[in-house]
Amino acid sequence: MLLAGVGDGPSLSAHRARFGALPTPDLDAVLSAVGAAAVAGRGGAGFPFARKVAAAAAGKRRHVVVVNLSEGEPASAKDTALALLAPHQILDGAEVVARALRTKEIHVVTPQERPAVADAITRAVDERAAAETRGGRGGPRWQLHSAAPGFVSGQAQAVLELLAGRPGLPVTAWQPEAISGLDGRPTLLSNAETWAQVAAVLRLGPLRYAAHGTFAEPGTTLLTLPHESDPDTAVVVETAYGTPWVSVLGAAVDRPVLLGGFHGTWAGAGVLAGARVSRVDLQQQGLTLGAGVVLPLPTGQCPIAFTWEIVDYLAGQSAQRCGPCRNGLPALAAEVGRLATGNPAVSWTRIAELVGLVERRGACAHPDGTARLVRSMLTTFDDEVGLHLAGRCGR
């Protein structure tokens, strides 16, 4: 649905030829459609989109709509793929909802480290402005912003700080941005895939949208995987919910798989072999699909060393604004490093203690996500952890 017909090119004319004119539902119709289709955010948290729209709509001040393309997560490429191949799918979703909220203010945030994204979005916005001028219509005010490189740059509060003219780093928030966001105004902020899914629902209607996926989870989701022969190259696939994981992963389904990216969870070897793509099913197993990053453990790679590389990276990616990030994450990375290298001074108890110390204590979810990854490593690879504590590695 999202990537249908991308071979025709990303232009507005090709997009309109494929999908027709922009739909114009009112707010009640938007809420009904995205609610019936059970659209959930694709940025990681999976929050119901209809509830977010309803919260923003209840605000008395002028609304703000934000499209967040600053993925932050180095292993994710789905929003980038959408921007390059189907930018108007993203912008359609944002514009339709903005019109329903009776606002013309739409902000789009792109990542500095991926300049092609900004180029693609700029071209798309210019095309839309030209079409509106030719049609004698007044369109939304598209405001483009560039987020500095960094894992936490895509976090919601970091994006709002950037839009407010401050450094784009997370800060403590006392209310959801849908209630009090940019300048205290109700702000509907979602990532690119979420907006594209909204556009698909509003264009097709909930019943046609539900032709893909399952009864409990209608529609599709975008997944980012490493290329089979080049692990440094990302491959983005659109997959219907309910698809067997073996159809997505092939032979790699029998290997351990990191789901959800660097803040994700490990599925042990073979766990996904008989399973299907489903956020609900994964949650029941204590796993998360997060932002759709799927990383099979490379053949012959030690999962402890692989996890350590990620934790060490994450420790250097914090905003340095609270104790868990300034002190806790570097200490946790150091302990996981000792475990990975078979240092006799390492202690399972100390790692678990540090995980507990950083959780739910930060200004944002960065410490929590890092702790989730480490805890998942300890439980999924308990035999491997035991070998490392004894100074050996099973790989």
Residue pairs with C-beta under 8 A, 6 or more apart in sequence:
1 200
1 204
1 209
1 212
1 219
1 220
1 238
2 82
2 86
2 89
2 193
2 196
2 197
2 200
2 220
2 222
2 238
3 81
3 82
3 85
3 86
3 238
4 18
5 14
5 18
6 85
6 86
8 14
8 17
8 18
10 84
10 85
10 86
10 87
10 88
10 120
10 123
10 124
11 127
12 88
12 124
12 127
12 128
12 131
15 86
15 88
15 89
15 92
16 88
19 92
19 203
20 203
22 92
22 95
22 96
23 96
23 202
23 203
24 96
24 99
25 33
25 96
25 100
25 202
26 100
27 53
27 57
27 100
27 101
29 100
30 53
30 96
30 97
30 100
30 202
31 50
31 53
31 54
31 57
33 201
33 202
33 205
33 206
34 49
34 50
34 53
34 198
34 201
34 202
35 48
35 50
36 206
37 201
37 206
37 209
37 210
37 218
37 219
38 48
38 216
38 217
38 218
38 219
39 48
39 49
39 50
39 194
39 197
39 198
39 201
39 219
40 46
40 47
40 48
40 49
40 279
41 47
41 48
41 49
41 52
41 190
41 191
41 194
42 78
42 191
42 193
42 194
42 197
42 221
42 222
42 291
42 292
43 68
43 154
43 190
43 191
43 193
43 194
43 291
44 260
44 263
44 290
44 291
46 279
46 289
49 190
49 194
49 198
52 176
52 178
52 188
52 190
53 97
53 101
53 178
53 188
55 176
55 178
55 179
55 186
56 63
56 101
56 178
56 179
56 186
56 187
56 188
57 63
57 101
57 186
58 179
58 186
59 178
59 179
59 185
59 186
61 184
61 185
61 186
62 103
62 105
62 185
63 98
63 101
63 102
63 103
63 105
63 185
63 186
63 187
63 188
64 103
64 105
64 107
64 181
64 182
64 185
64 186
64 187
64 188
65 94
65 97
65 98
65 101
65 103
65 105
65 106
65 107
65 187
65 188
65 189
66 106
66 107
66 108
66 109
66 159
66 160
66 163
66 181
66 182
66 187
66 188
66 189
66 190
67 90
67 91
67 94
67 106
67 107
67 108
67 109
67 190
67 191
67 192
67 195
68 109
68 154
68 156
68 159
68 189
68 190
68 191
68 192
69 79
69 80
69 83
69 90
69 108
69 109
69 110
69 111
69 117
69 121
69 191
69 192
70 109
70 110
70 111
70 147
70 153
70 154
70 159
71 77
71 78
71 79
71 80
71 111
71 154
71 191
71 291
72 111
72 150
72 151
72 152
72 153
72 154
72 155
73 151
73 154
73 261
73 262
73 263
73 291
73 293
74 151
74 262
75 224
75 234
75 261
75 262
75 293
75 295
76 224
76 234
76 261
76 291
76 292
76 293
77 224
77 234
77 236
78 192
78 193
78 222
78 223
78 224
78 236
78 291
78 292
79 117
79 191
79 192
79 193
80 114
80 116
80 117
80 236
81 222
81 236
82 89
82 90
82 192
82 193
82 196
82 222
83 90
83 110
83 116
83 117
83 120
83 121
83 192
84 116
84 117
84 120
86 196
87 120
87 121
87 123
87 124
88 124
88 127
88 128
89 196
89 199
89 200
90 192
90 195
90 196
90 199
91 108
91 121
91 124
91 125
91 128
91 142
91 195
92 195
92 196
92 199
92 203
93 194
93 195
93 196
93 197
93 198
93 199
93 202
94 106
94 108
94 195
95 106
95 128
95 139
95 140
96 198
96 199
96 202
97 188
97 195
97 198
98 104
98 105
98 106
98 140
99 140
101 188
103 140
104 138
104 139
104 140
104 141
105 140
105 141
105 143
106 140
106 141
106 142
106 143
107 143
107 144
107 145
107 163
107 182
108 121
108 125
108 142
108 143
108 144
108 145
109 145
109 146
109 147
109 159
109 162
109 163
110 117
110 118
110 121
110 144
110 145
110 146
110 147
111 117
111 118
111 146
111 147
111 149
111 153
111 154
112 118
112 146
112 147
112 148
112 149
113 149
118 144
118 146
121 144
122 144
125 142
125 144
128 139
128 142
129 139
129 142
132 138
132 139
145 162
145 163
147 153
147 154
147 158
147 159
147 162
147 168
148 167
148 168
150 168
150 317
151 262
151 313
151 314
151 317
151 366
152 158
152 169
152 170
152 317
152 318
152 319
152 364
152 366
153 159
153 162
153 168
153 169
154 191
155 170
155 364
155 365
155 366
156 173
156 177
156 189
157 170
157 171
157 172
157 173
157 177
157 364
158 168
158 169
158 170
158 171
158 319
158 364
159 168
159 189
160 177
160 181
160 182
160 187
160 189
161 167
161 168
161 169
161 170
161 171
162 168
163 182
164 182
164 183
169 319
169 321
170 319
170 321
170 363
170 364
170 366
171 321
171 363
171 364
172 363
172 364
174 180
177 187
177 189
178 186
178 187
178 188
178 189
179 186
180 186
180 187
181 187
181 189
190 198
191 291
193 221
193 222
193 292
197 219
197 220
200 209
200 219
201 209
201 219
206 218
209 218
209 219
210 218
210 219
212 218
212 219
212 220
212 240
212 241
213 219
213 220
213 240
213 241
213 242
214 241
214 242
214 278
216 278
216 280
217 241
217 242
217 278
217 279
217 280
218 241
219 240
219 241
220 238
220 239
220 240
220 241
221 238
221 239
221 241
221 277
221 289
221 292
222 236
222 237
222 238
222 239
222 292
223 236
223 237
223 238
223 239
223 248
223 277
223 292
223 293
223 294
224 234
224 235
224 236
224 292
224 293
224 294
225 234
225 235
225 236
225 237
225 248
225 249
225 294
225 295
225 296
226 232
226 233
226 234
226 235
226 295
226 296
227 233
227 234
227 235
228 250
231 298
237 248
239 248
239 277
240 277
241 276
241 277
241 278
241 279
242 276
242 277
242 278
243 276
243 277
244 275
244 276
244 277
245 253
245 272
245 273
245 275
245 276
245 277
246 253
246 272
246 273
248 277
248 294
249 257
249 272
249 294
249 296
252 296
253 270
253 272
253 273
254 269
254 270
254 273
255 269
255 296
255 297
255 299
256 266
256 267
256 268
256 269
256 296
256 297
256 303
256 380
256 381
257 266
257 267
257 271
257 272
257 294
257 295
257 296
257 297
258 264
258 265
258 266
258 267
258 293
258 294
258 295
258 296
258 297
258 306
259 265
259 266
259 267
259 282
259 287
259 288
259 289
259 290
259 293
259 294
259 295
260 287
260 288
260 289
260 290
260 291
260 292
260 293
261 290
261 291
261 293
261 295
262 293
262 310
262 313
262 314
262 369
262 373
263 290
263 314
263 365
263 366
263 368
263 369
263 370
263 372
263 373
264 288
264 290
264 293
264 372
264 373
264 376
265 286
265 287
265 288
265 372
265 373
265 376
265 380
266 303
266 307
266 373
266 376
266 377
266 380
266 381
267 285
267 287
267 380
268 380
268 381
271 285
275 281
277 289
279 288
279 289
282 288
282 289
288 372
297 303
297 306
298 306
300 395
301 395
302 340
302 384
302 393
302 394
302 395
303 377
303 380
303 381
303 384
304 336
304 339
304 340
304 377
304 381
304 384
304 385
304 388
304 393
305 340
305 393
307 336
307 340
307 373
307 374
307 377
308 333
308 336
308 337
308 339
308 340
310 373
311 329
311 332
311 333
311 336
311 370
311 373
311 374
312 333
312 336
312 337
314 329
314 333
314 366
314 369
314 370
314 373
315 329
315 330
315 332
315 333
315 370
317 366
318 325
318 326
318 329
318 366
318 367
319 325
319 363
319 364
319 366
320 326
321 363
322 361
322 362
322 363
323 361
324 357
324 358
324 361
324 362
324 367
325 362
325 366
325 367
328 354
328 357
328 358
328 361
328 367
329 358
329 366
329 367
329 370
331 354
332 351
332 354
332 355
332 358
332 370
332 371
332 374
335 346
335 347
335 350
335 351
335 354
336 351
336 374
336 377
337 343
338 345
338 346
339 346
339 351
339 385
339 388
339 389
340 388
342 388
342 391
342 392
342 393
344 391
346 388
346 389
348 378
348 385
348 389
351 374
351 378
352 375
352 378
355 371
355 374
355 375
356 371
358 367
358 368
358 370
358 371
359 367
359 368
359 371
360 368
361 367
362 368
377 385
378 385
383 394
384 393
384 394
384 395
387 393
387 394
